[in-house]
Amino acid sequence: MKSLKVKDYMAKKLVTIKQGTNVVEAMAVLLDNGISGVPVVDDQGKLTGLLSEVDIMRIIVQDSYYDESMGIVDDYMRSPVDTVGTELDIYKVAEMFIEKKRRRFPVVNADGKLVGQISRRDVLRAMENFLQHQS
């Protein structure tokens, strides 16, 4: 039977943006890809933060009050970020989703490099697979 580890159920193809990306470019990435948030990585692929639709809305509203340019994502991204490892048990991740009220967690390797993302739906799919193999 397949294991119940994050690595077996995580999404591996992710849209990311690099540190130093202009906020307007980041907004276009979200809109063009139909996503609500994006991981921010450095040149080595290490996760440095997350930028969400709400973060961008906050920037736009704030900058409209002060008539400022929007700047780069590094100044507005959420960091540090709650992450999970590839070997973490799915049931532990489910507990984290319940406790932290998140929709998804970035998955990083031992070096902090972003290797995937796990969502609540991925966890439900893993649990369904497990329960189907129990009967």
ABEGO torsion letter per residue (X at the ends): XBBBBAAAABBABBBBBBBGBBAAAAAAAAAAAGBABBBBBBAAGBBAEBBBAAAAAAAAAAAAAAGBBAEBAAAABBOBBBBBBAABBAAAAAAAAAAAGBABBBBBBAAGBBAEBBBAAAAAAAAAAAAAAAX
